[in-house]
Each structure stands twice: as C-alpha cells, then as structure tokens.
Amino acid sequence: MLSISTMSPTVQGIFFLVAVVLFVLGATKFLPGKDNLVSAGLACFAFVFMWNAFAAR
C-alpha cells in the first residue's frame, strides 16, 4: 500500500538519541516549557515504531 521501506538502524539510533536528549532536557530545571520537551521526546521515540509498522504492511 505505502511505498516506504523500514528505517535504517542509523536513522533509528539518531531518533532514539534525540529522544533521550529531549527527555533529559525535560527532566532538568534549566529550561522552561519542560512539558513540550518531554512530548517531543516521546514523539521522536514513537515515530520509529510507527514508521516501521507502516513499512511492514
């Protein structure tokens, strides 16, 4: 149906690394708007699984 392929391990690692950085920044008290950082980290984390699920179909 969709003409996409699974995400390469390198790209997956980049998304997971960005998610971890956003989670850590959201957990610290250095920046305001921590909820937005945690939400963005969760979106980066879940995007990899969503992409691969769509590609497997």
C-alpha angles and dihedrals in degrees: 000000000000117000099221130118129218117281116262118247091246093056090044090053091051092052091047091048091051089048092052092048091050091048091051093047090048091051094052125076097228098095131046120231096046093165091063092053093050090048091050090048091052090048091052091048095049095042093072092055093044092050094049092046091054091046093052092058 
